[in-house]
């Protein structure tokens, strides 16, 4: 039986999974290469119930991909890789679904490297590497932006002169693979509710929320970049653009320094002065850690109200992502005093991260996300199995 490989390249890591193709793709192995570009890159592989980590020295993304291919030799055991699915952060306005990565498509996607400089170049480099390694395989791009392409224009634009919209300065929205997975799970768990009005909170190191109507994205807290909306592990979230002007003009910061500040030094890390990791903040007994969590939660609450208004009411709320799936405290704080909106949590169910954690008219769910499976399913649908 043929195999499917999924690749998800970040600025210093490449995550991968191998699936057996078939009616429903089944995950056989997964892992990641971390700390690319440092002299301590490492490859972790989970396969047949065992987790192994090997140091691979100083390698770049190309070397990281090669290390993955070497490590997968026993996993693949000579089986054909029929398709490679790539997580690609930016599909531009053109793509509202996965797309085959031919030369024209790659050229189009290169045009969005300037819009997502921390991810898009690495995503596309992995495509080039995989095309060389598996020349006969289907190469499929799965875009974080695609799920949001049906937004009404008012939710897609900024109030800048129209020429900026035309050149691509729009609210694209991200985390689309996660939202696609959740929409599918909701349709499986409760088809009636899935046709209604849902807000999904994807709360991880990156965090955003999405308003769904009948399983389709109507609005997202993320916009032109993955900086907007909620506060995140190290990203600032919503920021008055006047702050950017102040930093550049009055403080004389370079664009690189501002980028580093907004992407890497802000969010939970910046507010707490301690960590970007929610587990550490929950365990820490400091005022700054409590305030960082309080800010994180307050933005979720604001966006929940805003999205309920966009949807004209609310039937379901879903928590997902590392924090959404695991932090009973964040879920409880996010939903506290929301009875007026129909949200009442069952404290016991919340503590257990049960499938349904509410008692009120709005159903609140915890659903673990699986972005890799969305990619594998899309590839599976394009190959012969
Ligand atoms: P992700 O980016 O989806 O992997 O999520 C990472 C975030 O989830 C980090 O902030 C972790 O601290 C957080 N997280 C994972 N497990 C827990 C937990 N049991 N309680 C609170 N936060 C958690």
Boltz pocket constraint, residues with backbone or C-beta under 6 A from the ligand:
constraints:
  - pocket:
      binder: B
      contacts: [[A, 203], [A, 204], [A, 205], [A, 206], [A, 233], [A, 276], [A, 277], [A, 278], [A, 279], [A, 280], [A, 282], [A, 321], [A, 322], [A, 323], [A, 326], [A, 327], [A, 328]]
      max_distance: 6.0
